[in-house]
């Protein structure tokens, strides 16, 4: 953390909307970021892409929740499978 006198610069930048807190791993500045977003401060004035989304647009592991394949083993019938789309 960086300080300028009594001011924590990280918190001040996130609170003013000029920096983003990656709340997936670190929630320390989550409330400050929420407040900045609510007030449309700084970056939150318009659309933008978060740095971690820009660097890695495709997650390593995704689940297609719309199509789930269900496989059931029924002793008398063997392997039975079906798919359902939501």
N, C-alpha and C positions, 0 to 999 in steps of 0.2 A: 504494500500500500504506500502511496505517496501522499505527503502532506505539504501544505503551504500554510504554515502557522498552525492554526487549529482546524483548518479545512482539509478533509480527506478528499483528495482530487478525484479518485476513482468514483466515489459516491456522488460528488458534485457533477461530474461529466454525465453519468448515467441519469441522475435526477434532472439535468437540463436537457436530456434527450440527445446528447452529442456522442454518446457511447452506448453500447449494448452490453447487457449482462447475459452471459450464456447460462441461463437458469437450469439447463439440463444437468449441469454438474455443480453449480455453485449458486446458492440462493441468497447470498448475502445482500445483494442489491436489487432483489426482485421487487420489493415494494416501491423503491425509487423509480424503477423502470415502469412499473404499472402506473404510477402517478404521472410520469412524463408522457406515457402513451395516452392516458385519459385526457390530459391537457393539450395534446397534440404539440408537444414541445420538440424542438430540434428536428431530428430525423423523422419523428412521428408525424410531421406535417403532411407527408405524402407517402406514396408507396415506395418500398425499397426491399432489397433482398438481404437478409442477415448474412454476415460473412461465412458462418458455418454452413449455411444452405448453398451459397454461391460456390464454395470450395468443393462440396460433396453433394451434388444435386440428387444422386441416387444412393439411398441407404444400402448398406451391405445386405441386409435381410429385410424382406418385406412380406407381408401376408396379404393376399387378396381376400378381404373379408366378404366380398360379394359372392365369391364362389368357393365353397368349402366342400371338399371331397370327404365323404364319410365311408369308412370301411368297417364292416362288422363281420366277425366270424361267428356263424351259426353252426353248432355242431351237426345238425342233421342235413344242412344244405351246403356246407363248405363256406367259401368266401363270397360275401354279398357286398356290393358297393353301390353307392348312388351319389349323385351330386345335387345340390340345391342352390339355386341362385336367389339372393335376397335383393 
